């Protein structure tokens, strides 16, 4: 699977199947700090990812007045 990360932008390749939790462990990320998008759709934390998936990992951004 292709995994695209932002901040800093980079692209990595992993072999699936793999759980989202395992991907976070591999990337040393905390689930609460990022969103996972698979093929254009938001993915829950307990989902399984496959070799054919294109994954984007985006940081959670919050703010307001």
N, C-alpha and C positions, 0 to 999 in steps of 0.2 A: 504494500500500500504506500501511497505517496502522502506524506504529512507535511503540510505547509504551516510554518509558524510565523508570527509577527512579533516585532519588538524583541530582539532583532529579527528581521526577515531572513528565513532560511528554509530549505526544502530537504527533507530526510526521507529515506525509504526503509520500511519495516516489513517483515514477513508476517502474514496473518495465518489463521485467525488469531485475534488478540482482543482481550477485553479493554475497554476504555481505561479501567483502573491500572492494568498492566502497562498500557501506553504511557500513562502519567508517571508510573514508576520509572520507566525507561527514560523519559524526558526530565525527570526530577521536578515535576510540576505538582501544584496543589489543585485539586478539583474545584475549589471555591474561587480560584483566581482566573479561570479560563472557561471559554465556551468551546465545545467541539461540534463541528459541522461536517457532516458526511454527505457528499454529493449534493450539496446545497440545502440540507435539512439538519436542524439542530438535533443532536444525539444525546440521549440520557446517559448517565454515568454507568449504568449496568449493561450497556449495549456491547455486542460483539462486533469487531471490525474485521473485514476480510481483505485478502490480497488485492482485489479489484477496486477497493474503495479509494476515493480521493478525500483526504481529511484536511480540514483547516482548523487550526487552534488559534483562537483570538482571545486576547485579554479582556476580562470583564472591566468595563469602565462605568463608573457611577459618578453622579454629581448632581448639582442642582442648587437652588438658592435656599 
